[in-house]
Amino acid sequence: MSSDPWGRVDETGTVYVRTADGEQVVGSWQAGSPDEALAYFERKYEGLVVEIGLLEKRVKTTDLSAKDAQAAVDHLREQVDAHHAVGDLAALTVRLDKLVETVEARREERKQQRAKQSDEARHSKEALVVEAEELAASDQWRAAGERLRALVDTWKGLPRLDRKSDDELWHRFSHARSAFSKRRKAHFASLDAQREDARKTKERLVAEAEGLSASTDWGPTAARYRELMADWKAAGRAQREHEDDLWNRFRGAQDVFFAARSSVFAERDAEQTENLKLKEELAEEAEKLLPVTDLKAARAAFRSINERWEAIGHVPRDSRPKVEGRMHTIERALQESEETEWRRTNPEARARAEGLTGQLQAAVDKLTGQIEQARTQGNNSRADKLQRELEGRQALLEQALKGLQELANGMSS
């Protein structure tokens, strides 16, 4: 008979293991000595210890599922409960019980984690739905379309919820996308119609622009081109494949016209610059007539200068006021000389001046006599009134005498 702390072999070769419930039969050994029998079943125990240790490590360090971990624990427990090994089987049972607790804790932890992930996924999907419904009303077609596509990719990366919740949220999400697509399609259909109208309008504008390109009616045609350009801008854009070609034709027609106009205007500007030079020379010649000493000769010379002036033609617009102003100054000076001469040589004016002077002198003499008579009679108030009237008539008389003197000086000169 052979034994150790956890087992023994009796004389019949039966192997026993000691447990808290008493000895349990492990098996029968007939092939060798009792020590060999105990050693064999002790190795089986060590094998269980190794397997349990590996399972404990897997549970702690890997993502072994609770289901697979529990199945492995059950398999090892069957072996321990079968008492086919010699050793501290109770210790193995305790370790397996602790493993079960660990697995259950992991199961509960993962359950809570899944619940948390599901809750987070629900909130994320609800947020995606709200954003998609807001985007469904957007007119930012490109940006909103790109964002909706990004939301779909985000949705696909989220965990599924329970079927009912997931289907309800997906229905709202899909409906928002469909509503946006429908609005965008209607918008671009309307835009295509507008662009077709713009194409027809611009075809007409191009035809008119090309018809005007050979015109030499510079002012009205340039004004019409400005009107056509305003109509072009108001028409909006045509389809991309037509817009550039229409614009090139429209702009080309304008370029032909304005190039021709620029060429003509360049020639005209050169001619007007030469005209300005000639008129400046005539203005300088006219300015030499001042001051006027011989009115008749000055008038004849100015008439000759003016005839040559009129024959020259136009000058640049920005130079016209200055050069014409010089001639107007000479002309006004001649007119003033003529008026002075007329007043100096006009006998009717002298006669009128002499008559007015005589009338005023008579009135002054009469008033003087009336004042003396009033004071003699003691009527001072009447004398004062007549005195004020006398002062007014004397002022007029002085002015008349001065004018008469000027006429007399003019005639004597």
C-alpha positions in Angstrom: 0.0 0.0 0.0 1.3 3.5 -0.9 0.0 7.0 0.0 0.7 10.8 0.1 -1.2 13.7 1.6 -3.9 13.8 -1.2 -4.2 10.1 -2.1 -3.4 6.5 -1.6 -3.3 3.1 -3.4 -4.7 0.0 -1.6 -3.5 -3.6 -2.0 -5.9 -4.2 -4.9 -4.5 -1.3 -7.0 -7.4 1.0 -6.4 -6.4 4.7 -6.3 -8.1 7.1 -3.9 -8.1 10.9 -3.6 -8.8 12.6 -0.3 -11.5 15.3 -0.3 -13.6 17.2 2.2 -16.3 14.7 1.7 -14.0 11.7 2.3 -12.0 9.5 0.0 -13.1 9.3 -3.6 -12.1 6.5 -6.0 -9.8 7.9 -8.7 -9.2 4.7 -10.7 -7.5 1.3 -10.8 -3.8 0.7 -11.4 -2.4 -2.7 -12.3 0.5 -1.9 -14.6 3.2 -1.1 -12.1 4.0 -0.1 -8.5 1.6 1.9 -6.3 4.1 4.9 -6.4 3.9 4.9 -10.2 0.1 4.9 -9.8 0.1 7.9 -7.6 2.6 9.7 -9.8 0.4 9.1 -12.9 -2.7 10.6 -11.3 -0.7 13.4 -9.7 0.5 14.3 -13.2 -3.1 14.4 -14.3 -3.7 16.9 -11.5 -0.8 19.0 -12.6 -2.2 19.0 -16.0 -5.5 20.4 -14.6 -3.5 23.1 -12.7 -1.8 24.1 -16.0 -5.1 24.2 -17.9 -6.8 26.3 -15.2 -3.8 28.7 -15.1 -3.9 29.1 -18.9 -7.7 29.8 -18.7 -7.2 32.4 -15.9 -4.6 34.1 -18.1 -6.8 34.1 -21.2 -9.8 35.5 -19.2 -7.6 38.3 -17.8 -5.5 39.2 -20.9 -7.6 38.4 -24.0 -11.1 39.3 -25.3 -12.3 35.7 -24.8 -16.1 35.8 -24.8 -18.0 35.0 -21.6 -19.7 32.2 -23.4 -16.5 30.5 -24.5 -14.9 31.2 -21.1 -17.9 29.6 -19.3 -17.7 26.5 -21.6 -14.0 26.1 -20.8 -14.7 26.4 -17.0 -17.5 23.8 -17.3 -15.2 21.4 -19.1 -12.5 21.7 -16.5 -15.1 21.4 -13.7 -16.3 18.1 -15.1 -12.8 16.8 -15.0 -12.2 18.0 -11.4 -15.6 16.7 -10.3 -14.9 13.3 -11.9 -12.0 12.8 -9.4 -9.6 11.4 -12.0 -6.6 13.1 -10.5 -4.8 13.1 -7.2 -4.2 16.5 -5.6 -6.0 19.4 -3.9 -9.2 19.2 -6.0 -11.0 21.6 -3.6 -8.4 24.3 -4.4 -9.1 23.7 -8.1 -12.8 24.1 -7.5 -12.2 27.3 -5.6 -10.1 28.6 -8.5 -12.8 27.6 -11.0 -15.5 29.3 -8.8 -13.4 32.5 -8.9 -13.1 32.2 -12.6 -16.8 31.9 -12.9 -17.1 35.1 -10.8 -14.6 36.8 -13.1 -16.4 35.7 -16.2 -19.7 36.8 -14.8 -18.2 40.2 -13.9 -16.8 40.4 -17.4 -20.1 39.5 -18.9 -21.9 42.2 -16.8 -19.2 44.7 -17.7 -19.5 43.9 -21.4 -23.3 44.0 -21.1 -23.0 47.5 -19.6 -20.5 48.5 -22.2 -22.8 47.3 -25.0 -25.6 49.2 -23.4 -23.4 52.3 -23.2 -22.3 51.9 -26.8 -25.9 51.3 -27.8 -26.9 54.5 -26.0 -24.1 56.4 -27.5 -24.9 55.0 -31.0 -28.6 56.1 -30.5 -27.6 59.6 -29.6 -25.1 59.8 -32.5 -27.8 58.5 -34.9 -30.4 60.9 -33.6 -27.9 63.8 -34.0 -27.2 62.6 -37.6 -30.9 62.6 -38.3 -31.4 66.1 -36.8 -28.6 67.4 -38.9 -29.8 65.6 -42.0 -33.3 67.1 -41.5 -31.8 70.6 -41.2 -29.7 70.1 -44.3 -32.8 69.0 -46.2 -33.9 72.6 -46.2 -30.5 74.0 -47.3 -29.9 75.8 -50.6 -26.1 75.3 -50.3 -26.4 72.5 -52.8 -22.7 71.4 -53.0 -21.8 71.8 -49.4 -25.0 70.2 -48.1 -24.8 67.3 -50.6 -21.2 66.6 -49.5 -22.1 66.8 -45.8 -25.1 64.4 -46.3 -22.7 61.9 -48.0 -20.3 62.2 -45.1 -23.2 61.6 -42.7 -24.1 58.4 -44.5 -20.5 57.2 -44.0 -20.7 58.1 -40.4 -24.0 56.2 -40.0 -22.5 53.1 -41.5 -19.7 53.1 -39.0 -22.0 53.2 -36.0 -23.3 50.0 -34.3 -26.9 48.9 -35.0 -29.6 49.5 -32.5 -32.6 47.3 -31.8 -34.4 46.8 -35.1 -37.4 49.0 -34.3 -35.3 52.0 -33.2 -32.7 51.6 -35.9 -35.4 51.3 -38.6 -37.3 54.4 -37.4 -34.2 56.6 -37.3 -33.0 55.3 -40.7 -36.4 56.1 -42.1 -36.1 59.7 -40.9 -32.5 59.9 -42.1 -33.4 58.5 -45.5 -36.4 60.7 -45.9 -34.3 63.9 -45.2 -31.8 62.8 -47.9 -34.6 62.1 -50.4 -36.2 65.5 -49.6 -32.9 67.3 -50.2 -32.3 65.4 -53.4 -35.8 66.2 -54.7 -35.3 69.9 -54.0 -31.9 70.0 -55.5 -33.1 68.2 -58.6 -36.0 70.7 -59.0 -33.6 73.6 -58.4 -31.2 72.5 -61.1 -34.0 71.7 -63.5 -35.2 75.3 -63.0 -31.6 76.5 -63.4 -31.3 74.6 -66.6 -34.4 76.2 -67.9 -33.1 79.7 -66.9 -29.7 78.9 -68.6 -31.5 77.9 -71.8 -33.4 81.2 -71.7 -30.1 83.0 -71.1 -28.6 81.1 -74.1 -31.4 82.2 -76.4 -31.2 85.8 -75.1 -27.4 85.9 -75.6 -27.6 84.4 -79.1 -29.8 87.4 -80.0 -27.4 89.8 -78.3 -24.5 88.3 -80.2 -26.3 88.5 -83.5 -27.0 92.2 -82.9 -23.4 92.9 -81.7 -21.9 91.2 -84.7 -24.3 93.3 -87.0 -23.1 96.5 -85.4 -19.3 95.7 -85.6 -18.9 97.4 -89.0 -20.9 100.6 -88.0 -19.2 104.0 -88.3 -21.9 105.8 -86.5 -19.6 106.0 -83.5 -21.7 107.7 -80.8 -25.0 105.9 -81.1 -23.3 102.5 -81.8 -21.1 102.8 -78.7 -24.1 103.7 -76.6 -26.0 100.7 -78.0 -23.0 98.4 -77.2 -23.3 99.7 -73.6 -27.0 98.8 -73.6 -26.2 95.3 -75.0 -23.6 94.8 -72.3 -26.2 95.7 -69.6 -28.6 93.2 -71.2 -25.9 90.6 -71.3 -25.3 90.9 -67.6 -29.0 90.9 -66.8 -29.5 87.7 -68.8 -27.6 85.5 -66.4 -25.3 82.6 -67.4 -26.0 80.1 -70.1 -24.9 76.5 -70.0 -21.2 76.1 -69.5 -20.6 74.6 -72.9 -22.2 77.7 -74.6 -21.3 80.6 -72.3 -17.6 80.9 -73.3 -18.3 80.6 -77.0 -21.1 83.2 -76.9 -19.0 85.6 -74.8 -16.0 85.3 -77.2 -18.3 86.1 -80.1 -19.9 89.0 -78.3 -16.7 90.5 -77.1 -15.0 89.9 -80.5 -17.7 92.0 -82.2 -17.3 94.8 -79.7 -13.5 94.7 -80.2 -13.8 95.1 -83.9 -16.0 98.1 -83.6 -14.0 99.8 -80.8 -10.7 99.1 -82.6 -12.0 100.8 -85.7 -13.4 103.7 -83.7 -10.1 104.1 -81.8 -8.2 104.2 -85.1 -10.5 107.0 -86.4 -10.4 108.8 -83.1 -6.6 108.6 -83.1 -6.5 110.3 -86.5 -9.1 112.9 -85.4 -7.1 113.6 -82.2 -3.9 114.2 -84.2 -5.8 116.6 -86.5 -7.5 118.4 -83.6 -4.1 118.7 -81.8 -2.8 120.4 -85.0 -5.9 122.6 -85.1 -5.3 123.6 -81.4 -1.8 124.7 -82.3 -3.1 126.9 -85.2 -5.9 128.4 -83.0 -3.4 129.2 -80.2 -1.3 131.1 -82.8 -4.5 133.1 -83.9 -5.4 133.8 -80.3 -1.9 135.2 -79.7 -2.2 137.3 -82.9 -5.6 138.6 -81.7 -4.2 139.5 -78.2 -1.8 141.9 -79.9 -4.7 144.1 -80.9 -5.1 145.2 -77.3 -5.1 147.8 -76.1 -7.3 149.2 -78.9 -5.9 152.4 -80.3 -7.6 152.3 -83.8 -11.0 150.8 -83.4 -11.8 150.5 -87.1 -8.4 148.8 -87.9 -8.7 146.5 -84.8 -12.2 145.5 -85.8 -11.1 144.6 -89.4 -8.1 142.7 -88.1 -10.2 140.7 -85.7 -12.7 139.9 -88.4 -9.9 138.5 -90.5 -8.5 136.5 -87.6 -12.0 135.1 -86.8 -12.6 134.0 -90.4 -9.4 132.0 -90.3 -10.3 130.6 -86.9 -13.7 129.3 -88.2 -12.0 127.6 -91.1 -9.6 125.6 -88.9 -12.1 123.1 -87.4 -12.4 121.4 -84.0 -9.8 121.2 -81.3 -9.6 118.6 -78.4 -12.6 119.1 -76.1 -10.6 119.6 -72.9 -8.6 122.4 -74.5 -11.5 124.2 -76.1 -12.7 126.4 -73.2 -9.2 127.9 -72.7 -8.4 128.8 -76.3 -11.9 130.0 -77.0 -11.9 132.0 -73.8 -8.8 133.9 -75.1 -10.7 134.9 -78.3 -13.8 135.9 -76.3 -11.7 138.2 -74.1 -10.5 140.1 -77.3 -14.1 140.2 -78.6 -15.4 141.7 -75.4 -12.7 144.3 -75.3 -13.6 145.4 -78.9 -17.3 145.6 -78.0 -16.5 147.7 -75.0 -14.4 150.0 -77.2 -17.3 150.3 -79.6 -19.7 151.2 -76.8 -17.4 153.8 -75.5 -17.0 155.3 -79.0 -20.7 155.3 -79.5 -21.4 157.1 -76.3 -18.6 159.6 -77.1 -19.9 160.5 -80.6 -23.6 160.3 -80.0 -25.1 163.9 -80.2 -28.5 162.8 -79.0 -27.1 161.5 -75.8 -25.4 164.9 -75.2 -28.6 166.8 -75.9 -30.5 164.6 -73.5 -27.8 165.1 -70.9 -27.9 168.9 -71.3 -31.7 169.0 -71.2 -31.7 166.9 -68.0 -29.1 169.2 -66.4 -31.1 172.3 -67.3 -34.3 170.8 -65.8 -32.5 169.8 -62.6 -30.9 173.3 -62.3 -34.3 175.0 -62.7 -35.7 172.7 -60.0 -32.9 173.5 -57.6 -33.3 177.3 -58.2 -37.1 177.0 -57.6 -36.7 175.0 -54.4 -34.1 177.5 -53.1 -36.6 180.4 -53.6 -39.4 178.4 -51.9 -37.2 177.7 -48.9 -36.3 181.3 -48.4 -39.9 182.4 -48.7 -41.0 179.7 -46.1 -38.4 180.8 -43.6 -39.4 184.5 -44.1 -43.0 183.5 -43.3 -41.8 181.5 -40.2 -42.9 178.2 -41.7 -39.8 176.2 -40.6 -41.4 172.8 -41.0 -42.2 173.4 -44.7 -38.7 174.9 -45.1 -37.1 171.7 -43.6 -39.2 169.5 -45.9 -38.3 171.6 -49.0 -34.6 171.5 -47.8 -34.6 167.7 -47.9 -36.1 167.7 -51.4 -33.5 170.3 -52.5 -30.6 168.0 -51.3 -31.9 165.2 -53.4 -32.2 167.4 -56.5 -28.7 168.8 -56.0 -27.3 165.2 -55.8 -29.0 164.4 -59.1 -27.7 167.6 -60.6 -24.1 166.8 -59.6 -24.4 163.4 -61.3 -25.9 164.9 -64.5 -23.1 167.5 -64.6 -20.5 164.9 -64.2 -22.0 162.8 -67.1 -22.2 165.9 -69.3 -18.6 166.7 -68.6 -17.5 163.1 -69.6 -19.4 163.5 -72.9 -17.7 166.8 -73.5 -14.3 165.3 -72.8 -15.0 162.4 -75.1 -16.0 164.6 -78.0 -13.1 166.9 -77.6 -10.7 164.0 -77.7 
